[in-house]
Amino acid sequence: MATTITSREFNQDAAGAKRATASGPVFITDRGQPAHVLLSIEDYRRLSGTNQTIAELLALPGVESAELPLVRSGELARPADLS
């Protein structure tokens, strides 16, 4: 069973919206029009066909040759200007 809530209701009770996903998708409206859908992770995985965990996905053959552009954390840091 689907639930429909307004954006304002979602902002005021996000936890309630998350609980409502136990009984089906939660449609979130903006100015009376459906704008977003909140799903439980189980429903999302069922709909998208991805029932694998991130660890299982990383263990797929060929992943060991994948290149990831890594940035050293020191390259992102800069001194704070406290003037």
C-alpha positions as a Markdown table, in Angstrom:
| # | Residue | x | y | z |
|---|---|---|---|---|
| 1 | Met | 0.0 | 0.0 | 0.0 |
| 2 | Ala | 1.5 | 3.4 | -1.0 |
| 3 | Thr | 1.5 | 6.4 | 1.2 |
| 4 | Thr | 1.5 | 10.0 | 0.0 |
| 5 | Ile | 2.8 | 12.9 | 2.1 |
| 6 | Thr | 3.6 | 16.5 | 1.4 |
| 7 | Ser | 7.2 | 17.9 | 1.4 |
| 8 | Arg | 6.4 | 19.8 | 4.6 |
| 9 | Glu | 5.2 | 16.6 | 6.3 |
| 10 | Phe | 8.3 | 14.9 | 5.2 |
| 11 | Asn | 10.5 | 17.7 | 6.6 |
| 12 | Gln | 8.7 | 17.6 | 9.9 |
| 13 | Asp | 8.7 | 13.8 | 10.3 |
| 14 | Ala | 11.3 | 12.1 | 8.1 |
| 15 | Ala | 11.5 | 9.2 | 10.6 |
| 16 | Gly | 7.8 | 8.6 | 10.2 |
| 17 | Ala | 8.2 | 8.6 | 6.4 |
| 18 | Lys | 11.0 | 6.0 | 6.7 |
| 19 | Arg | 8.8 | 3.9 | 8.9 |
| 20 | Ala | 6.0 | 4.1 | 6.4 |
| 21 | Thr | 8.2 | 2.4 | 3.7 |
| 22 | Ala | 7.6 | -0.8 | 5.6 |
| 23 | Ser | 4.2 | -1.0 | 4.0 |
| 24 | Gly | 5.2 | 0.3 | 0.5 |
| 25 | Pro | 6.6 | 3.3 | -1.3 |
| 26 | Val | 6.1 | 6.8 | 0.1 |
| 27 | Phe | 5.2 | 9.4 | -2.5 |
| 28 | Ile | 6.4 | 12.9 | -1.5 |
| 29 | Thr | 4.5 | 15.8 | -3.2 |
| 30 | Asp | 5.6 | 19.4 | -4.0 |
| 31 | Arg | 2.6 | 21.7 | -4.5 |
| 32 | Gly | 0.3 | 18.8 | -4.9 |
| 33 | Gln | 2.3 | 17.0 | -7.6 |
| 34 | Pro | 4.3 | 13.8 | -7.0 |
| 35 | Ala | 8.0 | 14.8 | -6.9 |
| 36 | His | 9.9 | 12.0 | -5.1 |
| 37 | Val | 9.5 | 8.4 | -4.0 |
| 38 | Leu | 11.0 | 7.0 | -0.8 |
| 39 | Leu | 11.6 | 3.2 | -0.8 |
| 40 | Ser | 13.0 | 0.7 | 1.6 |
| 41 | Ile | 16.3 | -0.7 | 0.6 |
| 42 | Glu | 14.7 | -4.1 | 0.0 |
| 43 | Asp | 12.2 | -2.6 | -2.4 |
| 44 | Tyr | 14.9 | -0.6 | -4.2 |
| 45 | Arg | 17.1 | -3.6 | -4.6 |
| 46 | Arg | 14.1 | -5.7 | -5.9 |
| 47 | Leu | 13.2 | -3.0 | -8.4 |
| 48 | Ser | 16.7 | -2.3 | -9.6 |
| 49 | Gly | 17.8 | -6.0 | -9.6 |
| 50 | Thr | 20.8 | -5.3 | -7.5 |
| 51 | Asn | 20.7 | -7.6 | -4.5 |
| 52 | Gln | 24.5 | -7.5 | -4.1 |
| 53 | Thr | 26.3 | -5.8 | -1.3 |
| 54 | Ile | 29.1 | -3.3 | -2.1 |
| 55 | Ala | 31.6 | -6.0 | -0.9 |
| 56 | Glu | 30.2 | -8.5 | -3.4 |
| 57 | Leu | 30.3 | -5.9 | -6.2 |
| 58 | Leu | 33.9 | -5.1 | -5.4 |
| 59 | Ala | 34.8 | -8.8 | -5.6 |
| 60 | Leu | 33.7 | -9.2 | -9.2 |
| 61 | Pro | 36.3 | -10.4 | -11.7 |
| 62 | Gly | 38.2 | -7.6 | -13.4 |
| 63 | Val | 37.8 | -5.1 | -10.5 |
| 64 | Glu | 41.4 | -5.6 | -9.5 |
| 65 | Ser | 42.5 | -3.8 | -12.7 |
| 66 | Ala | 40.1 | -0.9 | -12.2 |
| 67 | Glu | 41.9 | 2.5 | -11.7 |
| 68 | Leu | 40.5 | 4.8 | -9.0 |
| 69 | Pro | 41.7 | 8.4 | -9.0 |
| 70 | Leu | 42.8 | 8.9 | -5.4 |
| 71 | Val | 43.5 | 12.3 | -3.9 |
| 72 | Arg | 45.8 | 12.6 | -0.9 |
| 73 | Ser | 44.0 | 14.3 | 1.9 |
| 74 | Gly | 46.9 | 16.7 | 2.3 |
| 75 | Glu | 46.2 | 18.1 | -1.2 |
| 76 | Leu | 42.7 | 19.1 | -0.1 |
| 77 | Ala | 43.7 | 20.8 | 3.1 |
| 78 | Arg | 44.8 | 24.4 | 3.3 |
| 79 | Pro | 45.5 | 26.7 | 6.2 |
| 80 | Ala | 42.6 | 28.6 | 7.7 |
| 81 | Asp | 42.5 | 32.3 | 7.1 |
| 82 | Leu | 41.6 | 33.7 | 10.6 |
| 83 | Ser | 42.2 | 37.4 | 9.7 |
